[in-house]
Amino acid sequence: MYLIAFIGACILVAMVPGVSTAIILRQTLRAGRGSGLAATLGNETGILIWGLAAAFGLSALVLASQVAYDVMRVAGAVLLVVMGAQSLWQARKGSPPVEGVAVSGRRRSYLAGFGTCLANPKAAVFAMSFLPQFVPQGQNVPLTLVTLAVVWVLVDLLWYGLLIWTVAKAKAFLGRPVVKRRLEQISGVVLIGLGLRLVLDSR
């Protein structure tokens, strides 16, 4: 029963737009489904790392150290602002990247998803507060937390996969130069806004 409740909670969490959604949609719109999937895999690698860190108590080190927390917060914010500025610049140039990205492009998408997740201390806080709520009394805590982290990643993959598929289906409309340019602008503003919010947020 606890697993069903956890899966339901994961679905609700995944559906709430945030940094991960913004990055994945940005990469999908810029370079197609493969790039979006690469960003998703990068993001989920970061989620899994934070889940495992929560299972073994490593996330507590981040929470205990104000310096570590602030360094991660600023690094994550800088990364988001840089990516947002790149989107605005791309929109200004009026020549968004075409589909059929090379492996190196997908690698960059993976690193974008991975970097923004791993450099987000809010993800550590969330993993520490979210996962333990679903550990039944009497269960092996580390093992259960690892299992929950894997389930969390699987639910995320399904949700973002559906999101990417939906965006890809709308390619005929979203791929029009004017629409794509406008989406680049919106993506840039959203990413910069998320970056500024992250750097200004306190614990």
Biotite code that builds the C-alpha atoms (Angstrom):
import biotite.structure as struc

atoms = struc.array([
    struc.Atom([0.000, 0.000, 0.000], chain_id="A", res_id=1, res_name="MET", atom_name="CA", element="C"),
    struc.Atom([2.812, 2.414, 0.848], chain_id="A", res_id=2, res_name="TYR", atom_name="CA", element="C"),
    struc.Atom([4.296, 1.850, -2.619], chain_id="A", res_id=3, res_name="LEU", atom_name="CA", element="C"),
    struc.Atom([1.021, 2.776, -4.350], chain_id="A", res_id=4, res_name="ILE", atom_name="CA", element="C"),
    struc.Atom([0.832, 5.953, -2.268], chain_id="A", res_id=5, res_name="ALA", atom_name="CA", element="C"),
    struc.Atom([4.448, 6.736, -3.121], chain_id="A", res_id=6, res_name="PHE", atom_name="CA", element="C"),
    struc.Atom([3.894, 6.254, -6.852], chain_id="A", res_id=7, res_name="ILE", atom_name="CA", element="C"),
    struc.Atom([0.872, 8.569, -6.695], chain_id="A", res_id=8, res_name="GLY", atom_name="CA", element="C"),
    struc.Atom([2.950, 11.192, -4.885], chain_id="A", res_id=9, res_name="ALA", atom_name="CA", element="C"),
    struc.Atom([5.748, 10.851, -7.467], chain_id="A", res_id=10, res_name="CYS", atom_name="CA", element="C"),
    struc.Atom([3.279, 11.411, -10.308], chain_id="A", res_id=11, res_name="ILE", atom_name="CA", element="C"),
    struc.Atom([1.992, 14.589, -8.669], chain_id="A", res_id=12, res_name="LEU", atom_name="CA", element="C"),
    struc.Atom([5.533, 15.830, -8.033], chain_id="A", res_id=13, res_name="VAL", atom_name="CA", element="C"),
    struc.Atom([6.571, 15.145, -11.645], chain_id="A", res_id=14, res_name="ALA", atom_name="CA", element="C"),
    struc.Atom([3.554, 17.029, -12.996], chain_id="A", res_id=15, res_name="MET", atom_name="CA", element="C"),
    struc.Atom([4.460, 20.231, -11.139], chain_id="A", res_id=16, res_name="VAL", atom_name="CA", element="C"),
    struc.Atom([6.482, 22.409, -13.569], chain_id="A", res_id=17, res_name="PRO", atom_name="CA", element="C"),
    struc.Atom([9.953, 23.277, -12.360], chain_id="A", res_id=18, res_name="GLY", atom_name="CA", element="C"),
    struc.Atom([13.589, 23.394, -13.378], chain_id="A", res_id=19, res_name="VAL", atom_name="CA", element="C"),
    struc.Atom([13.575, 19.828, -14.740], chain_id="A", res_id=20, res_name="SER", atom_name="CA", element="C"),
    struc.Atom([10.514, 20.430, -16.905], chain_id="A", res_id=21, res_name="THR", atom_name="CA", element="C"),
    struc.Atom([11.965, 23.679, -18.257], chain_id="A", res_id=22, res_name="ALA", atom_name="CA", element="C"),
    struc.Atom([15.285, 22.063, -19.207], chain_id="A", res_id=23, res_name="ILE", atom_name="CA", element="C"),
    struc.Atom([13.708, 18.995, -20.825], chain_id="A", res_id=24, res_name="ILE", atom_name="CA", element="C"),
    struc.Atom([11.199, 21.022, -22.832], chain_id="A", res_id=25, res_name="LEU", atom_name="CA", element="C"),
    struc.Atom([13.923, 23.457, -23.895], chain_id="A", res_id=26, res_name="ARG", atom_name="CA", element="C"),
    struc.Atom([16.139, 20.684, -25.228], chain_id="A", res_id=27, res_name="GLN", atom_name="CA", element="C"),
    struc.Atom([13.219, 18.934, -26.935], chain_id="A", res_id=28, res_name="THR", atom_name="CA", element="C"),
    struc.Atom([12.064, 22.094, -28.677], chain_id="A", res_id=29, res_name="LEU", atom_name="CA", element="C"),
    struc.Atom([15.569, 23.047, -29.712], chain_id="A", res_id=30, res_name="ARG", atom_name="CA", element="C"),
    struc.Atom([16.870, 19.757, -31.035], chain_id="A", res_id=31, res_name="ALA", atom_name="CA", element="C"),
    struc.Atom([14.139, 17.128, -31.076], chain_id="A", res_id=32, res_name="GLY", atom_name="CA", element="C"),
    struc.Atom([13.060, 14.048, -29.174], chain_id="A", res_id=33, res_name="ARG", atom_name="CA", element="C"),
    struc.Atom([16.536, 12.536, -28.790], chain_id="A", res_id=34, res_name="GLY", atom_name="CA", element="C"),
    struc.Atom([17.857, 15.663, -27.126], chain_id="A", res_id=35, res_name="SER", atom_name="CA", element="C"),
    struc.Atom([14.863, 15.800, -24.796], chain_id="A", res_id=36, res_name="GLY", atom_name="CA", element="C"),
    struc.Atom([15.337, 12.163, -23.811], chain_id="A", res_id=37, res_name="LEU", atom_name="CA", element="C"),
    struc.Atom([19.051, 12.793, -23.193], chain_id="A", res_id=38, res_name="ALA", atom_name="CA", element="C"),
    struc.Atom([18.193, 15.716, -20.898], chain_id="A", res_id=39, res_name="ALA", atom_name="CA", element="C"),
    struc.Atom([15.660, 13.499, -19.108], chain_id="A", res_id=40, res_name="THR", atom_name="CA", element="C"),
    struc.Atom([18.253, 10.768, -18.537], chain_id="A", res_id=41, res_name="LEU", atom_name="CA", element="C"),
    struc.Atom([20.666, 13.367, -17.201], chain_id="A", res_id=42, res_name="GLY", atom_name="CA", element="C"),
    struc.Atom([18.048, 14.743, -14.842], chain_id="A", res_id=43, res_name="ASN", atom_name="CA", element="C"),
    struc.Atom([17.114, 11.274, -13.604], chain_id="A", res_id=44, res_name="GLU", atom_name="CA", element="C"),
    struc.Atom([20.763, 10.410, -13.018], chain_id="A", res_id=45, res_name="THR", atom_name="CA", element="C"),
    struc.Atom([20.876, 13.418, -10.706], chain_id="A", res_id=46, res_name="GLY", atom_name="CA", element="C"),
    struc.Atom([17.611, 12.388, -9.020], chain_id="A", res_id=47, res_name="ILE", atom_name="CA", element="C"),
    struc.Atom([18.975, 8.876, -8.449], chain_id="A", res_id=48, res_name="LEU", atom_name="CA", element="C"),
    struc.Atom([22.173, 10.263, -6.935], chain_id="A", res_id=49, res_name="ILE", atom_name="CA", element="C"),
    struc.Atom([20.195, 12.454, -4.537], chain_id="A", res_id=50, res_name="TRP", atom_name="CA", element="C"),
    struc.Atom([17.935, 9.519, -3.687], chain_id="A", res_id=51, res_name="GLY", atom_name="CA", element="C"),
    struc.Atom([20.920, 7.314, -2.914], chain_id="A", res_id=52, res_name="LEU", atom_name="CA", element="C"),
    struc.Atom([22.500, 10.143, -0.936], chain_id="A", res_id=53, res_name="ALA", atom_name="CA", element="C"),
    struc.Atom([19.328, 10.392, 1.132], chain_id="A", res_id=54, res_name="ALA", atom_name="CA", element="C"),
    struc.Atom([19.384, 6.614, 1.682], chain_id="A", res_id=55, res_name="ALA", atom_name="CA", element="C"),
    struc.Atom([22.912, 6.697, 3.058], chain_id="A", res_id=56, res_name="PHE", atom_name="CA", element="C"),
    struc.Atom([22.641, 9.999, 4.897], chain_id="A", res_id=57, res_name="GLY", atom_name="CA", element="C"),
    struc.Atom([24.951, 11.928, 2.576], chain_id="A", res_id=58, res_name="LEU", atom_name="CA", element="C"),
    struc.Atom([22.347, 14.576, 1.800], chain_id="A", res_id=59, res_name="SER", atom_name="CA", element="C"),
    struc.Atom([22.430, 15.506, 5.465], chain_id="A", res_id=60, res_name="ALA", atom_name="CA", element="C"),
    struc.Atom([25.964, 16.819, 4.931], chain_id="A", res_id=61, res_name="LEU", atom_name="CA", element="C"),
    struc.Atom([24.637, 19.354, 2.431], chain_id="A", res_id=62, res_name="VAL", atom_name="CA", element="C"),
    struc.Atom([21.855, 20.357, 4.780], chain_id="A", res_id=63, res_name="LEU", atom_name="CA", element="C"),
    struc.Atom([24.262, 20.677, 7.702], chain_id="A", res_id=64, res_name="ALA", atom_name="CA", element="C"),
    struc.Atom([26.766, 22.862, 5.868], chain_id="A", res_id=65, res_name="SER", atom_name="CA", element="C"),
    struc.Atom([25.586, 26.350, 4.983], chain_id="A", res_id=66, res_name="GLN", atom_name="CA", element="C"),
    struc.Atom([28.673, 26.877, 2.821], chain_id="A", res_id=67, res_name="VAL", atom_name="CA", element="C"),
    struc.Atom([28.093, 23.707, 0.775], chain_id="A", res_id=68, res_name="ALA", atom_name="CA", element="C"),
    struc.Atom([24.428, 24.575, 0.406], chain_id="A", res_id=69, res_name="TYR", atom_name="CA", element="C"),
    struc.Atom([25.170, 28.123, -0.755], chain_id="A", res_id=70, res_name="ASP", atom_name="CA", element="C"),
    struc.Atom([27.881, 27.026, -3.198], chain_id="A", res_id=71, res_name="VAL", atom_name="CA", element="C"),
    struc.Atom([25.487, 24.553, -4.815], chain_id="A", res_id=72, res_name="MET", atom_name="CA", element="C"),
    struc.Atom([22.699, 27.117, -4.864], chain_id="A", res_id=73, res_name="ARG", atom_name="CA", element="C"),
    struc.Atom([24.816, 29.761, -6.604], chain_id="A", res_id=74, res_name="VAL", atom_name="CA", element="C"),
    struc.Atom([26.328, 27.230, -9.050], chain_id="A", res_id=75, res_name="ALA", atom_name="CA", element="C"),
    struc.Atom([22.867, 25.965, -9.990], chain_id="A", res_id=76, res_name="GLY", atom_name="CA", element="C"),
    struc.Atom([21.575, 29.503, -10.407], chain_id="A", res_id=77, res_name="ALA", atom_name="CA", element="C"),
    struc.Atom([24.501, 30.517, -12.634], chain_id="A", res_id=78, res_name="VAL", atom_name="CA", element="C"),
    struc.Atom([23.952, 27.446, -14.814], chain_id="A", res_id=79, res_name="LEU", atom_name="CA", element="C"),
    struc.Atom([20.258, 28.245, -15.253], chain_id="A", res_id=80, res_name="LEU", atom_name="CA", element="C"),
    struc.Atom([20.912, 31.914, -16.035], chain_id="A", res_id=81, res_name="VAL", atom_name="CA", element="C"),
    struc.Atom([23.586, 31.011, -18.603], chain_id="A", res_id=82, res_name="VAL", atom_name="CA", element="C"),
    struc.Atom([21.259, 28.550, -20.314], chain_id="A", res_id=83, res_name="MET", atom_name="CA", element="C"),
    struc.Atom([18.474, 31.119, -20.277], chain_id="A", res_id=84, res_name="GLY", atom_name="CA", element="C"),
    struc.Atom([20.754, 33.733, -21.819], chain_id="A", res_id=85, res_name="ALA", atom_name="CA", element="C"),
    struc.Atom([21.756, 31.243, -24.510], chain_id="A", res_id=86, res_name="GLN", atom_name="CA", element="C"),
    struc.Atom([18.084, 30.693, -25.360], chain_id="A", res_id=87, res_name="SER", atom_name="CA", element="C"),
    struc.Atom([17.462, 34.446, -25.624], chain_id="A", res_id=88, res_name="LEU", atom_name="CA", element="C"),
    struc.Atom([20.534, 34.830, -27.819], chain_id="A", res_id=89, res_name="TRP", atom_name="CA", element="C"),
    struc.Atom([19.424, 31.960, -30.035], chain_id="A", res_id=90, res_name="GLN", atom_name="CA", element="C"),
    struc.Atom([15.991, 33.559, -30.399], chain_id="A", res_id=91, res_name="ALA", atom_name="CA", element="C"),
    struc.Atom([17.614, 36.879, -31.275], chain_id="A", res_id=92, res_name="ARG", atom_name="CA", element="C"),
    struc.Atom([19.703, 35.216, -34.000], chain_id="A", res_id=93, res_name="LYS", atom_name="CA", element="C"),
    struc.Atom([16.526, 33.731, -35.416], chain_id="A", res_id=94, res_name="GLY", atom_name="CA", element="C"),
    struc.Atom([18.117, 30.413, -36.346], chain_id="A", res_id=95, res_name="SER", atom_name="CA", element="C"),
    struc.Atom([17.315, 27.789, -33.712], chain_id="A", res_id=96, res_name="PRO", atom_name="CA", element="C"),
    struc.Atom([19.196, 24.506, -33.996], chain_id="A", res_id=97, res_name="PRO", atom_name="CA", element="C"),
    struc.Atom([17.679, 22.055, -36.445], chain_id="A", res_id=98, res_name="VAL", atom_name="CA", element="C"),
    struc.Atom([16.662, 18.497, -35.646], chain_id="A", res_id=99, res_name="GLU", atom_name="CA", element="C"),
    struc.Atom([19.001, 15.590, -36.087], chain_id="A", res_id=100, res_name="GLY", atom_name="CA", element="C"),
    struc.Atom([21.502, 16.663, -33.452], chain_id="A", res_id=101, res_name="VAL", atom_name="CA", element="C"),
    struc.Atom([24.788, 14.837, -33.306], chain_id="A", res_id=102, res_name="ALA", atom_name="CA", element="C"),
    struc.Atom([25.887, 12.639, -30.430], chain_id="A", res_id=103, res_name="VAL", atom_name="CA", element="C"),
    struc.Atom([27.834, 15.565, -28.989], chain_id="A", res_id=104, res_name="SER", atom_name="CA", element="C"),
    struc.Atom([24.604, 17.601, -28.913], chain_id="A", res_id=105, res_name="GLY", atom_name="CA", element="C"),
    struc.Atom([22.814, 14.867, -27.024], chain_id="A", res_id=106, res_name="ARG", atom_name="CA", element="C"),
    struc.Atom([25.747, 14.624, -24.653], chain_id="A", res_id=107, res_name="ARG", atom_name="CA", element="C"),
    struc.Atom([25.370, 18.343, -23.939], chain_id="A", res_id=108, res_name="ARG", atom_name="CA", element="C"),
    struc.Atom([21.655, 17.813, -23.323], chain_id="A", res_id=109, res_name="SER", atom_name="CA", element="C"),
    struc.Atom([22.432, 14.984, -20.907], chain_id="A", res_id=110, res_name="TYR", atom_name="CA", element="C"),
    struc.Atom([24.932, 17.156, -19.054], chain_id="A", res_id=111, res_name="LEU", atom_name="CA", element="C"),
    struc.Atom([22.445, 20.039, -18.950], chain_id="A", res_id=112, res_name="ALA", atom_name="CA", element="C"),
    struc.Atom([19.845, 17.824, -17.273], chain_id="A", res_id=113, res_name="GLY", atom_name="CA", element="C"),
    struc.Atom([22.393, 16.228, -14.972], chain_id="A", res_id=114, res_name="PHE", atom_name="CA", element="C"),
    struc.Atom([24.134, 19.450, -14.007], chain_id="A", res_id=115, res_name="GLY", atom_name="CA", element="C"),
    struc.Atom([21.006, 21.433, -13.180], chain_id="A", res_id=116, res_name="THR", atom_name="CA", element="C"),
    struc.Atom([19.648, 18.608, -11.026], chain_id="A", res_id=117, res_name="CYS", atom_name="CA", element="C"),
    struc.Atom([22.885, 17.882, -9.198], chain_id="A", res_id=118, res_name="LEU", atom_name="CA", element="C"),
    struc.Atom([23.623, 21.573, -8.591], chain_id="A", res_id=119, res_name="ALA", atom_name="CA", element="C"),
    struc.Atom([20.175, 22.151, -7.110], chain_id="A", res_id=120, res_name="ASN", atom_name="CA", element="C"),
    struc.Atom([20.301, 21.906, -3.281], chain_id="A", res_id=121, res_name="PRO", atom_name="CA", element="C"),
    struc.Atom([16.504, 21.963, -3.236], chain_id="A", res_id=122, res_name="LYS", atom_name="CA", element="C"),
    struc.Atom([16.647, 18.473, -4.758], chain_id="A", res_id=123, res_name="ALA", atom_name="CA", element="C"),
    struc.Atom([18.715, 17.303, -1.788], chain_id="A", res_id=124, res_name="ALA", atom_name="CA", element="C"),
    struc.Atom([16.290, 18.889, 0.660], chain_id="A", res_id=125, res_name="VAL", atom_name="CA", element="C"),
    struc.Atom([13.343, 17.334, -1.157], chain_id="A", res_id=126, res_name="PHE", atom_name="CA", element="C"),
    struc.Atom([14.926, 13.865, -1.234], chain_id="A", res_id=127, res_name="ALA", atom_name="CA", element="C"),
    struc.Atom([15.655, 14.060, 2.497], chain_id="A", res_id=128, res_name="MET", atom_name="CA", element="C"),
    struc.Atom([12.117, 15.148, 3.376], chain_id="A", res_id=129, res_name="SER", atom_name="CA", element="C"),
    struc.Atom([10.106, 13.270, 0.726], chain_id="A", res_id=130, res_name="PHE", atom_name="CA", element="C"),
    struc.Atom([11.493, 9.733, 0.609], chain_id="A", res_id=131, res_name="LEU", atom_name="CA", element="C"),
    struc.Atom([11.605, 8.925, 4.363], chain_id="A", res_id=132, res_name="PRO", atom_name="CA", element="C"),
    struc.Atom([7.864, 9.633, 4.712], chain_id="A", res_id=133, res_name="GLN", atom_name="CA", element="C"),
    struc.Atom([7.105, 6.440, 2.775], chain_id="A", res_id=134, res_name="PHE", atom_name="CA", element="C"),
    struc.Atom([9.342, 4.030, 4.703], chain_id="A", res_id=135, res_name="VAL", atom_name="CA", element="C"),
    struc.Atom([7.088, 1.592, 6.617], chain_id="A", res_id=136, res_name="PRO", atom_name="CA", element="C"),
    struc.Atom([7.891, 1.009, 10.254], chain_id="A", res_id=137, res_name="GLN", atom_name="CA", element="C"),
    struc.Atom([10.171, -1.951, 10.795], chain_id="A", res_id=138, res_name="GLY", atom_name="CA", element="C"),
    struc.Atom([11.593, -1.986, 7.260], chain_id="A", res_id=139, res_name="GLN", atom_name="CA", element="C"),
    struc.Atom([15.276, -1.799, 6.401], chain_id="A", res_id=140, res_name="ASN", atom_name="CA", element="C"),
    struc.Atom([15.578, 1.972, 5.968], chain_id="A", res_id=141, res_name="VAL", atom_name="CA", element="C"),
    struc.Atom([18.547, 2.260, 3.527], chain_id="A", res_id=142, res_name="PRO", atom_name="CA", element="C"),
    struc.Atom([17.267, -0.578, 1.318], chain_id="A", res_id=143, res_name="LEU", atom_name="CA", element="C"),
    struc.Atom([13.739, 0.833, 1.249], chain_id="A", res_id=144, res_name="THR", atom_name="CA", element="C"),
    struc.Atom([15.002, 4.328, 0.444], chain_id="A", res_id=145, res_name="LEU", atom_name="CA", element="C"),
    struc.Atom([17.092, 2.983, -2.456], chain_id="A", res_id=146, res_name="VAL", atom_name="CA", element="C"),
    struc.Atom([14.030, 1.136, -3.779], chain_id="A", res_id=147, res_name="THR", atom_name="CA", element="C"),
    struc.Atom([11.910, 4.279, -3.505], chain_id="A", res_id=148, res_name="LEU", atom_name="CA", element="C"),
    struc.Atom([14.578, 6.316, -5.295], chain_id="A", res_id=149, res_name="ALA", atom_name="CA", element="C"),
    struc.Atom([14.536, 3.853, -8.220], chain_id="A", res_id=150, res_name="VAL", atom_name="CA", element="C"),
    struc.Atom([10.723, 3.949, -8.358], chain_id="A", res_id=151, res_name="VAL", atom_name="CA", element="C"),
    struc.Atom([10.865, 7.759, -8.302], chain_id="A", res_id=152, res_name="TRP", atom_name="CA", element="C"),
    struc.Atom([13.212, 7.730, -11.306], chain_id="A", res_id=153, res_name="VAL", atom_name="CA", element="C"),
    struc.Atom([11.002, 5.268, -13.230], chain_id="A", res_id=154, res_name="LEU", atom_name="CA", element="C"),
    struc.Atom([7.896, 7.389, -12.664], chain_id="A", res_id=155, res_name="VAL", atom_name="CA", element="C"),
    struc.Atom([9.789, 10.486, -13.801], chain_id="A", res_id=156, res_name="ASP", atom_name="CA", element="C"),
    struc.Atom([10.978, 8.710, -16.943], chain_id="A", res_id=157, res_name="LEU", atom_name="CA", element="C"),
    struc.Atom([7.431, 7.712, -17.858], chain_id="A", res_id=158, res_name="LEU", atom_name="CA", element="C"),
    struc.Atom([6.051, 11.208, -17.257], chain_id="A", res_id=159, res_name="TRP", atom_name="CA", element="C"),
    struc.Atom([8.776, 13.092, -19.099], chain_id="A", res_id=160, res_name="TYR", atom_name="CA", element="C"),
    struc.Atom([8.709, 10.508, -21.888], chain_id="A", res_id=161, res_name="GLY", atom_name="CA", element="C"),
    struc.Atom([4.996, 11.235, -22.350], chain_id="A", res_id=162, res_name="LEU", atom_name="CA", element="C"),
    struc.Atom([5.708, 14.966, -22.282], chain_id="A", res_id=163, res_name="LEU", atom_name="CA", element="C"),
    struc.Atom([8.436, 14.639, -24.920], chain_id="A", res_id=164, res_name="ILE", atom_name="CA", element="C"),
    struc.Atom([6.189, 12.460, -27.091], chain_id="A", res_id=165, res_name="TRP", atom_name="CA", element="C"),
    struc.Atom([3.397, 15.067, -26.883], chain_id="A", res_id=166, res_name="THR", atom_name="CA", element="C"),
    struc.Atom([5.753, 17.886, -27.864], chain_id="A", res_id=167, res_name="VAL", atom_name="CA", element="C"),
    struc.Atom([7.145, 15.797, -30.734], chain_id="A", res_id=168, res_name="ALA", atom_name="CA", element="C"),
    struc.Atom([3.614, 15.148, -32.018], chain_id="A", res_id=169, res_name="LYS", atom_name="CA", element="C"),
    struc.Atom([3.048, 18.885, -32.180], chain_id="A", res_id=170, res_name="ALA", atom_name="CA", element="C"),
    struc.Atom([6.250, 19.357, -34.192], chain_id="A", res_id=171, res_name="LYS", atom_name="CA", element="C"),
    struc.Atom([4.416, 20.668, -37.256], chain_id="A", res_id=172, res_name="ALA", atom_name="CA", element="C"),
    struc.Atom([3.212, 23.675, -35.266], chain_id="A", res_id=173, res_name="PHE", atom_name="CA", element="C"),
    struc.Atom([6.033, 24.053, -32.746], chain_id="A", res_id=174, res_name="LEU", atom_name="CA", element="C"),
    struc.Atom([8.681, 23.690, -35.450], chain_id="A", res_id=175, res_name="GLY", atom_name="CA", element="C"),
    struc.Atom([7.578, 26.800, -37.332], chain_id="A", res_id=176, res_name="ARG", atom_name="CA", element="C"),
    struc.Atom([10.374, 29.404, -37.173], chain_id="A", res_id=177, res_name="PRO", atom_name="CA", element="C"),
    struc.Atom([8.214, 32.126, -35.593], chain_id="A", res_id=178, res_name="VAL", atom_name="CA", element="C"),
    struc.Atom([6.788, 29.770, -32.965], chain_id="A", res_id=179, res_name="VAL", atom_name="CA", element="C"),
    struc.Atom([10.170, 28.229, -32.253], chain_id="A", res_id=180, res_name="LYS", atom_name="CA", element="C"),
    struc.Atom([11.740, 31.646, -31.795], chain_id="A", res_id=181, res_name="ARG", atom_name="CA", element="C"),
    struc.Atom([8.980, 32.670, -29.409], chain_id="A", res_id=182, res_name="ARG", atom_name="CA", element="C"),
    struc.Atom([9.385, 29.455, -27.432], chain_id="A", res_id=183, res_name="LEU", atom_name="CA", element="C"),
    struc.Atom([13.129, 30.103, -27.196], chain_id="A", res_id=184, res_name="GLU", atom_name="CA", element="C"),
    struc.Atom([12.369, 33.520, -25.725], chain_id="A", res_id=185, res_name="GLN", atom_name="CA", element="C"),
    struc.Atom([9.899, 32.086, -23.218], chain_id="A", res_id=186, res_name="ILE", atom_name="CA", element="C"),
    struc.Atom([12.356, 29.332, -22.306], chain_id="A", res_id=187, res_name="SER", atom_name="CA", element="C"),
    struc.Atom([15.105, 31.879, -21.758], chain_id="A", res_id=188, res_name="GLY", atom_name="CA", element="C"),
    struc.Atom([12.984, 34.081, -19.513], chain_id="A", res_id=189, res_name="VAL", atom_name="CA", element="C"),
    struc.Atom([11.748, 31.083, -17.485], chain_id="A", res_id=190, res_name="VAL", atom_name="CA", element="C"),
    struc.Atom([15.262, 29.692, -16.974], chain_id="A", res_id=191, res_name="LEU", atom_name="CA", element="C"),
    struc.Atom([16.664, 33.063, -15.930], chain_id="A", res_id=192, res_name="ILE", atom_name="CA", element="C"),
    struc.Atom([13.719, 33.535, -13.569], chain_id="A", res_id=193, res_name="GLY", atom_name="CA", element="C"),
    struc.Atom([14.273, 30.099, -12.022], chain_id="A", res_id=194, res_name="LEU", atom_name="CA", element="C"),
    struc.Atom([17.972, 30.859, -11.653], chain_id="A", res_id=195, res_name="GLY", atom_name="CA", element="C"),
    struc.Atom([17.327, 34.168, -9.920], chain_id="A", res_id=196, res_name="LEU", atom_name="CA", element="C"),
    struc.Atom([14.762, 32.568, -7.637], chain_id="A", res_id=197, res_name="ARG", atom_name="CA", element="C"),
    struc.Atom([17.226, 29.837, -6.714], chain_id="A", res_id=198, res_name="LEU", atom_name="CA", element="C"),
    struc.Atom([20.034, 32.239, -5.866], chain_id="A", res_id=199, res_name="VAL", atom_name="CA", element="C"),
    struc.Atom([17.693, 34.440, -3.803], chain_id="A", res_id=200, res_name="LEU", atom_name="CA", element="C"),
    struc.Atom([15.994, 31.588, -1.989], chain_id="A", res_id=201, res_name="ASP", atom_name="CA", element="C"),
    struc.Atom([16.969, 30.794, 1.545], chain_id="A", res_id=202, res_name="SER", atom_name="CA", element="C"),
    struc.Atom([16.591, 27.371, 3.120], chain_id="A", res_id=203, res_name="ARG", atom_name="CA", element="C"),
])
